[in-house]
Amino acid sequence: MRRAVGVAHARAGLLGNPLDGYGSKAIAVSLRHFSASVVLEEAERLEIVPGNTDLLVFDGFDHAHAVLSKRGFDDGPRLLRASLAAFADHCRDELDLDPRDPRQCFCMSYETSVPIQVGLSGSSAIVVATLRALIEWFSVTIEPATLVELALAVEVRYLGLAGGAMDRVIQVYEGAMLMDLQEPRTAASYERLDPAALPPLFVGWDLRGGSPSGGAHGALRARWDTGDPELRRLLQTFRDLVDEGIASLDAGDHARFRACMQRNFELRASFFPIPDGDRRMIAIAQEFGAVAKLCGSGGAIVGSAQDVERFEEIAAAFRADGCGWIRLDLTA
């Protein structure tokens, strides 16, 4: 049986977010610990199957309301449908298929291990995985920089969600990446970094989950669209901060890089509400001499400590507080 598989991983923003959607620079890493996979298999019709995180049956009205209020409505099938439409539009000329072409029909299913709504870019992982599966199924070529823009369009143009390019850049290129997100973005906007140059890193996340990221991004977009002068001033500050972070990595100065991470969090907190749960995780990291910042929109933090011997203590403290914790291995 013919089969195509696409995979994409979670990510953590180290510097530059949350202004990556407004022409900032950013440094991000992919988290191979968590991934989304999309599988296409031969079928008599084109069918989209809900994934392992989609909840379509509820205990009752109150349960449905509680779940939907918490998770929002951007479930996997919606992302798969939008990805399918965007791919078809992008490859319209190339995919002039005969109605009898067996590639016309397939069963599309997905699974994800990315924790839900904790700012690890689980939605865009599903999108990128879907596009990769379709690329393999139809044997087409889409260059990485173009795939970034196509994946971004799925959520921004086709679904009307707010978002930036950082997630898609790191999920398409993987590893550790420096990116200049000013438009027009091209392949020259992205530079691969040596993961060994980064300080030891860890990620913690709230096992209770967070809130849909659309609200947070939407509020930021509204301020941007009204020409908020403070937000536009901060944009350059974030770009300068990423430049300083790269200079610190070039010099092998991990202490300075950690200071940049701390400054990134402080800048974010100066104009963006930080939920109590996120502040609690930041405080736990700081209690053990680590610095930490949000990975994305909220619900997960990425941190670094000078004394890696304390990582076990940090892990124990996070788990005791009902949080997940992993040490990143970017060389795997």
N, C-alpha and C positions, 0 to 999 in steps of 0.2 A: 504493500500500500504506500502510495506517495505521501510524503510528510515533509513539512518545513517547520523549523523552530527558531524563534527569536528570543533573545534574552537581554535584559538590561538590569543594572544594579542601582541600589540606593546611592545617595551621595551626602556629603557634608560640606558646607561652605566654610572655609577657613578664614577668609578675609573678603571684604567687599560687599557682602549681602547685608541688608536687603535692598540696596540700591542697584543691584545688578540689572534690574529691568529698566533702568533709566540712564543708561550710558556709562555706568561705572566700570571699574575693573574688578576682577575677582580671582581668588585662588580657591579651588575646590578639589576634593578627592572622591573617588568612587569607593563604595563600601561593598566589597564582594561577599560580605556576610549575609546580605539581604538582596534578593533579586525577584524580578517578575519574568515569567516565561509565557510565551504565546505559541500555541501549536496549531498548525493547519493540517488537516487530513482529508483525503478524498471523501466525497459524499455525493448523494444524489441531488441535494439542494445546497444553497449557501445558508449555513446555520451558525448563529453565535450563541455560545453556551455560557451561562453565568459562571463566575469563578468561585474559589473557595472562601472569599471574603464578602461575597454579595449576600445580603440577608433579604430574602424576598418573602419569607413566611415569618409571621410574628405571633407572639402569645395572645395578643389582643390589641385593641386600639391604643391603650396607654403605652404598651410596650413599643408599638410602631412609632408613636409620636416621640417617645424618649430616644429611640435609636436614630430616627431621621433628623431630629433636632441636633443630636450630637454629631452624626456622621455627615450630614448633608446628603446631596443627591447625585454626586459625581461617582457613580458606581462603575464597575469594570465594563459592562456591556455598552454603556454610553461612550466610554473612551474608545472601545473597539470600533463602534459604529462610526464615530467621528474620524478615527484613524483610517478606516477603510475608505471613507468618502474623500478625505484629503489625499490619500495615495492615488485613488482613481483619477481625481482631478489633475494631480501632478503628472501622472503617466498617461494621460488621455491619448496622446498621439502615439505613444509607444505601445499601448495595450489595445490595439484594434483587433479584438478577439473574435474568432468565429463562434457563433452560438453553440456549436458542437464541441468546442475546445474543452477538454476535461478540467482545465484550470478554472473554468467558470464557477464550478461548484466545490465547496469545501466546508468542513466543520471547523470553526474557529473557537478554541477554548484557551483559558489562561489560568495560571496560578501565581500567587505572589506570597513571598515571605516578608515583605517590607511592612513593618509595623504601621498600622492605620493612623493617618492624620497626626503624625508627630513631627512633621517637617523634614522627612527624609526623602521626599520626592517620589512617593510611591505611585502617584497618578502618572507622572511623566515617564516613569519606568515602564508602566504598562503600555503607554503610547509608543515609546521607542522600541520596545520588544515587538509590538504589533507591526510596526513599519518594517523591522528587520525580517520578520516572518514573511511578510508580503513580498519583500524584495527577493527573498530566496524562492518563494513559490512561483513568482512570475519571471525569475531570472533577469531582473533588471539591475542597473547600476545607478546608485545615487551617491554622490561624493559626500564625505562626512560633513563638511560645512553646509551643504544643501540639506542634508538630513536634519541638522540642527534646526534650520529655519522651518522645515516641514513639520517637525515635531512640535515646535512652538506654535505654529499656525493651527494645529489640531485643537489646542486648548484655547488659544486667544481668539482666532477667527471663527472656527467652526463651533466652539462651545461657549464663546463669550466670556471666558474666564480671564482674570488678570494674572500675569506671570512674566518672568524674565527669561533670558536665554541661558543663564548659568547652568540650570539643571540639565538642560538638553545638551549643552556642550560637554559637560563631564560624563554624561551617560552615553553619549555617542563616542567620545574619544577614550574615556576610561583612564584609570591611573590617577595621576596628579596633573592638574592643568592650570596655567595662567591664561587669563582671557581678558581682552579689551572689548567691552561690549557696546562701544559707541557704533552707531550705524554710519555707513554700511558695514556689516560684519562679513568678513571673508575668511578663507582658510588662514590668511596671514594674521588674523586677529587672535589666534590661539597658539600657545606655546607649551609643549610638554615639559614638565618638571621632573627632576630626579626624586623619587619618593624617599631615597636615602638621605636627601638633604633636609627633610622635614624633621622636626622634633618628634619624640614619641607621643602618640595621640590616643585618646580614648573617646568613646561615644556613650552617653547615657540617655535613656528615654523613659518617658512616663508610660508604664504598662496600662494605665487607665485610658490612654489615648488623649488626643487633644481636640481642637475644633477645626472645622474646614478652613483651609487657608484662604479661600476666596474673599472672606470678609476682611481679613487683615490687608491683603493685597489691594482690595477694592478701596479701602479707606486711604491707603497711600497713593493710589492712582488719582483719587479725587483731589488730594492736596497738590499733586503734581500738575494736574490739568488746570487748576486755578492759578498756577504760577507762584505757588508758595515760595517766597524768596529764601527762607531759611532752609527749606528742603533742597533748593537748587545750589545753595552755598555748600551744604553738606555733601553734595555729589562730588565736588572737587576734593573735599576732605577725604572721602572714601577712596578716591582714585590715588591720592597721595599716600594714603595708608597702605594700599596694596604695593605701591612702588617701594615703600620703606620695608615692607615684609619681604619682597624679593631681594632687596639689598642685604637684609639680615641673613637670608638663606645663602646668598653668594659669599658672605663673610663667615658662614658657619656659626652665626651668633643666634643660638636658639633662645636665649633669654630675651633678646630684642624682639624676636618673632613672637614670643609669648606676650610680650608687652603690647605688640600690635593687636593680637587677638583680644586682649583685655580692653584696649582702646576701642576696638570695633564694637564690643558689647556696650561700652559706655556711650558711644555715639548713638547706637541704636536706641538705647534706653532714653536718650534725651529727646527723641521725637516720636517714639513708637511704644505703645503700652506693652509692658512685659508681664504676662500672667504670673500669678503667685506660684504655680507649680514650676514654671521655668526658673523663677528666682530661687526657689528652694533647691533645685538641682545645681544652679550656679553656686549657691552658698555651700552645698556639700563639697563640691570640688575645691572651693577656696579654703575650706576648713583644713584640708590636707596639703595646702601650699600650691595647689594647681590653679591655673587660669582656665576660664571656659567662656564660651559664647554659644549662641543658638546656631544649630546646623542649618536651619531654614526658617520657616514661618513660625515655629514654636512647637514645643512638645519634646524636643530632643536637643541635647547640647554636645558640643565637641570640646575637649579639653586637653591640656598638656601640663605635665609637672616636671620640674627639674630632676626630682628624685623619683626614678621609676620604681624604686623599691616600695614606694607608697601606693603603687597602683592596686595592690591586693587590698589594702585598707580602703581605698576609694571605692573599689568594686563592692566590697562588703557593705559599706555605708549606703551605696545606691540601692543595693538589693534589699537591705533592711528597710529602706524607705519605700519599697514597692516599685522600684525602677529597674529596667534592664541596663546592662552595662557590658561593653566589649572593648578590648584593646585592639586597635587597628593594626593590621599587618598589610601594608601596601605593596609588599614585594611578592605576595602569594600569587 
